[in-house]
Amino acid sequence: MGKRRFEKMKERRQSIANERMRILLDMAERSALDGDLEHASRYASLARRIGMRYNVRMPRGHKLAICKKCDSYILSSRTARVRLTGKRLTRQCLKCGSYYRVPLKGRRGETG
C-alpha cells in the first residue's frame, strides 16, 4: 500500500527544510569568512530553528559549527578556541564560554 498524503507532505516539508538549512549554513560560512560574524550567527540560528521546527537533523559537517548554548556560528580561531586533549577535541565558544567535547575514535596508530 502506498504512503498516505500526510506522510508524503511531511517528507516534502522535511526535504525543503533540509535544503533551506544547507543554504543558510553556506551563507553563514561565507559571512564568517568575510568577517561579518553577526550575520553568520543569525543565519546559523535560523538554520537551527528550521531544523527544530521540522524535526530535521543538521547537515553533516555543520553540526559542530554552531554553539548549542548561544546559537552563534563557530569559526575556529576567530570565535572558538580549539584544543586536542587526550582522545578528545575540545571547543570553547568565545562568546558564551561553553565547552563542546568530541571523542576522537579510530585514530591512526592506535592499537586495541
C-alpha positions, 0 to 999 in steps of 0.5 A: 500500500502506498504512503498516505498524503500526510506522510508524503507532505511531511517528507516534502516539508522535511526535504525543503527544510533540509535544503533551506538549512544547507543554504543558510549554513553556506551563507553563514560560512561565507559571512564568517569568512568575510568577517561579518560574524553577526550575520553568520550567527543569525543565519546559523540560528535560523538554520537551527530553528528550521531544523527544530521546527521540522524535526530535521537533523543538521547537515553533516559537517555543520553540526559542530559549527554552531554553539548549542548554548548561544546559537552563534556560528563557530569559526575556529580561531576567530570565535572558538578556541580549539584544543586536542586533549587526550582522545578528545577535541575540545571547543570553547565558544568565545562568546558564551564560554561553553565547552563542546567535547568530541571523542576522537575514535579510530585514530591512526596508530592506535592499537586495541 
